[in-house]
Amino acid sequence: MSESEALSCAAKLARVVLDNCGPLSPAEVAEEARLSEADAAAALDELQAAGLVECVCGLCESKEQVYALVDAAEA
């Protein structure tokens, strides 16, 4: 089974949103993907556990965590 088949629907959607619009905070992912903030945060946690996203903190003044996809070359 490929790694994307093991992801939840919310995680797959968050991955696509980050690919198209990232890096984004969990709130921004929720807004773009039309998910609740809790679902978006859980999706990002799932993607981070799978090694598909990384936290790129320090990009915004609010100190909210910001996530970006990991380069395919790094993975």
C-alpha positions in Angstrom: 0.0 0.0 0.0 1.4 3.4 -0.9 1.8 6.0 1.8 -0.9 8.2 0.5 -3.4 5.4 0.7 -2.8 5.1 4.4 -3.7 8.8 5.0 -7.1 10.0 6.1 -9.2 12.0 3.7 -8.5 15.2 5.7 -4.7 14.5 5.6 -4.9 14.0 1.8 -6.8 17.2 1.4 -4.4 19.1 3.6 -1.5 17.8 1.6 -3.1 19.1 -1.6 -3.8 22.5 0.0 -0.2 22.8 1.1 1.0 21.7 -2.3 -1.1 24.5 -4.0 -0.9 27.3 -1.4 1.7 26.4 1.3 3.4 27.0 3.6 0.3 27.6 5.8 -0.8 27.6 9.4 -3.4 25.1 10.6 -6.0 27.8 10.6 -5.2 28.7 7.0 -5.2 25.0 6.0 -8.7 24.7 7.7 -10.0 27.7 5.7 -8.6 26.6 2.4 -9.7 23.0 2.8 -13.1 23.9 4.4 -12.2 21.8 7.4 -12.6 22.5 11.1 -9.5 23.8 12.8 -9.3 20.6 14.9 -9.5 18.4 11.8 -6.9 20.5 10.0 -4.5 20.3 13.0 -5.1 16.5 13.2 -4.4 16.2 9.5 -1.2 18.1 9.8 -0.1 16.0 12.7 -0.8 12.9 10.6 1.2 14.3 7.7 4.0 15.3 10.0 4.1 11.7 11.5 4.3 10.3 8.0 7.3 12.6 7.2 5.4 14.5 4.5 5.3 18.0 6.1 7.6 19.9 8.4 7.0 22.8 10.8 8.7 25.9 9.4 8.3 28.0 12.5 9.2 31.7 12.6 7.5 32.7 9.3 4.7 34.6 10.9 4.5 37.3 13.6 1.8 35.5 15.6 4.2 32.6 16.3 1.6 30.2 15.1 3.1 27.0 13.7 3.4 27.1 9.9 3.7 23.9 7.8 5.3 23.2 4.4 5.6 20.0 2.4 8.9 18.2 2.6 10.8 18.2 -0.7 10.6 14.9 -2.5 14.4 14.9 -2.6 14.6 15.1 1.2 12.1 12.3 1.8 
